Amino acid sequence: MKGILIKNKYIIFILAAIVVASLPAGPARAAAEKPDVDEQALMALFYEEDDLVEAATGAPKPLSQVAENVTIITQEEIDALHAHNLGDVLKYVSGLHLSSSNEPFGDSLPFIHGSDYEHVLVLIDGIRWGYVFADYPNMRSIPVRIVKRIEVLKGPASSTWGSALGGVINIITKDTGTTDRPEGEVFATYGEHSTYEAAAEIQGRLSKLGYYLHAGRNHSDGITLNRAAAGNSFYGKMDLAPNNNWRFSFTSGYTEPEFVYVKRYDKDYDYQNSDRTQFYTASLDATLSDTITAFLSLYHYKHKFTDSARTLSTGLAQDAYVYNSKTNGVSGRLVWSPVNHTVVLGAEAQRAEVTATIDFFDFDISFGPVDNEEQNWAVFLNDTYRWGKLSLTPGVRYDNLELADNQVSPSIGLTYNLFSHTLLRGVLARGFRKPVIGLTQYNVFDEMYMMFSRDRVSNPNLEAEEVDSFQLGFETSAMGWCWFKGTFFIHQTDKVWFSDPATDIWYNNGKSENRGGEAEIRTLPWHNLSLRANATYVRVDPDTEPSDIHWLANVMLRYADPQVFTAQLLGHYVDYGHYADPNASSSDDMIWDLHLAKMIPFNDMQSIEFFGICHNLFEGNQTWNNNLPVAARWFEVGARLLF
């Protein structure tokens, strides 16, 4: 009963906010200075009518018809942040926080609405990005400079994407060029502690063949505690369009970030890891008729993860955990778009293999190699039906899983244009998280534990976690000078995974409910000054542990005068709640960064931007683990040449 009352209070609050926000302007607002902009331009602070989203249904459709809670990050926003990694961009998204190493080129794991990071599916060029052994979506190996756009879908997305209990981060890479004249960018930064990044890209078109190429290098001695990092990245894309109805695309990428996450000179050791990733895709987009399009994609993903300890005085390795994996996948969809409908029929299949070894060099003991594999396939169907101001999207997906019972994931979403300036959204969805090789199949850790007369730690009876989710939201520009969005969510998870501390074995144990809300605001520029801010409240109520609450908040104040300069003051706050050890974490302060930039045009085709960044301007303290403290104030400068 208490839960129902809380839900009703949230719903009443949201409905009341909609009504208040939609009332006509009073005398005070009429007397205020009004921006010279029409309503359509105001709503464009959030979306354009033809702004298309892929993450919701697996095929592009207008964001105004997307019932799910989605945030879009554009290339312009990414460029303005002069980001070193995806975490620098995603941390300002409402409802999402990161388990970060607090280093420019370190680890970055996403959490959405109180989920675990393994609940979040990361996609790039259609590839399911992460470690095969554990569904570990570490995004540090994705070069942020190749990213054109990011779609963050918050809440379960299993009716389209399968195992995606917490949400989806869909990363869309930059396009090939459209002109014979090559265009591109050279990017370089240098900061304290020998922290630098250099990258270059070029794109163009040779007759019917388009191309995009990227190369990058980064390095840091470590902003805090000598946590050094370095990495190289290469990426290429080509497309061939023999006519207006057919387009073949090919991508290839290579990244190899390395990170020293603990270095102790007093104890003569460090811990470091590396991610070597190669990936390839081949795809076909085809227009079969005025109302039917088809898409087919193949991909190969190869990954080697190494985690090791080293004696500093000798440089010799003490131990090493090595995982070599590869995944081959295929996906396809047919989209039928008669009047007032967009029907998507899709399918996908993957085969993953991983070989793992553990070596303790000091004791001359080795375990493995142990080989594991997994095969899954799925089909899905959804339809977006439009009727006047209403759009309705039912969807369902069937997943055939090797490591768990097969799953059926339905969803139904609705959008309604309540007024010309106010949009309602609502979605009901069921989702799941599939078991992983490292927790269910006999693996290298079982071999190690059993050598020491312990039972195996994998559990072949581990079941998929399942979630039922409800979200209700609205967005409005009725106030005339800003856009506002509010969302209430409740995610009820069953068969929650639990690790027995006595045996290290994972079991299904009870239920958990995550509920809360998001609020976002964006203003129109006033004397070149604009504001973007958001806040998120999450309450986690598990059956087996005490309730937990955490907060997220972001503030982005921007001054943009192309004739003078651009300045951004960015504030980021996280109360980590149950994610952190309460004896080894701090959420005392909001962390503020200051960005200053000046664009100097040479001509219509060429320009250069100079910028400087002061990180942690007020030397705030915010960390979830004392081994990974936030860096004190530090500076870097850079330049971006556009041609």
Secondary structure as GFF3:
##gff-version 3
##sequence-region A 1 643
A	DSSP	alpha_helix	2	22	.	.	.	ID=ss1
A	DSSP	alpha_helix	27	31	.	.	.	ID=ss2
A	DSSP	alpha_helix	39	43	.	.	.	ID=ss3
A	DSSP	beta_strand	52	53	.	.	.	ID=ss4
A	DSSP	beta_strand	61	62	.	.	.	ID=ss5
A	DSSP	three_ten_helix	63	65	.	.	.	ID=ss6
A	DSSP	beta_strand	69	73	.	.	.	ID=ss7
A	DSSP	alpha_helix	75	81	.	.	.	ID=ss8
A	DSSP	alpha_helix	86	90	.	.	.	ID=ss9
A	DSSP	beta_strand	96	100	.	.	.	ID=ss10
A	DSSP	beta_strand	108	112	.	.	.	ID=ss11
A	DSSP	three_ten_helix	117	119	.	.	.	ID=ss12
A	DSSP	beta_strand	120	124	.	.	.	ID=ss13
A	DSSP	beta_strand	127	129	.	.	.	ID=ss14
A	DSSP	three_ten_helix	139	141	.	.	.	ID=ss15
A	DSSP	three_ten_helix	144	146	.	.	.	ID=ss16
A	DSSP	beta_strand	147	154	.	.	.	ID=ss17
A	DSSP	alpha_helix	158	161	.	.	.	ID=ss18
A	DSSP	beta_strand	167	173	.	.	.	ID=ss19
A	DSSP	beta_strand	183	191	.	.	.	ID=ss20
A	DSSP	beta_strand	195	206	.	.	.	ID=ss21
A	DSSP	beta_strand	209	220	.	.	.	ID=ss22
A	DSSP	beta_strand	229	243	.	.	.	ID=ss23
A	DSSP	beta_strand	246	255	.	.	.	ID=ss24
A	DSSP	beta_strand	258	264	.	.	.	ID=ss25
A	DSSP	beta_strand	269	287	.	.	.	ID=ss26
A	DSSP	beta_strand	292	311	.	.	.	ID=ss27
A	DSSP	beta_strand	317	336	.	.	.	ID=ss28
A	DSSP	beta_strand	341	360	.	.	.	ID=ss29
A	DSSP	three_ten_helix	361	363	.	.	.	ID=ss30
A	DSSP	beta_strand	365	387	.	.	.	ID=ss31
A	DSSP	beta_strand	390	400	.	.	.	ID=ss32
A	DSSP	beta_strand	407	419	.	.	.	ID=ss33
A	DSSP	beta_strand	422	433	.	.	.	ID=ss34
A	DSSP	alpha_helix	437	440	.	.	.	ID=ss35
A	DSSP	alpha_helix	444	451	.	.	.	ID=ss36
A	DSSP	beta_strand	465	476	.	.	.	ID=ss37
A	DSSP	beta_strand	482	494	.	.	.	ID=ss38
A	DSSP	beta_strand	497	499	.	.	.	ID=ss39
A	DSSP	beta_strand	506	508	.	.	.	ID=ss40
A	DSSP	beta_strand	511	523	.	.	.	ID=ss41
A	DSSP	beta_strand	529	542	.	.	.	ID=ss42
A	DSSP	beta_strand	548	561	.	.	.	ID=ss43
A	DSSP	beta_strand	565	574	.	.	.	ID=ss44
A	DSSP	three_ten_helix	577	579	.	.	.	ID=ss45
A	DSSP	beta_strand	586	587	.	.	.	ID=ss46
A	DSSP	beta_strand	591	601	.	.	.	ID=ss47
A	DSSP	beta_strand	607	615	.	.	.	ID=ss48
A	DSSP	beta_strand	622	623	.	.	.	ID=ss49
A	DSSP	beta_strand	634	642	.	.	.	ID=ss50
###
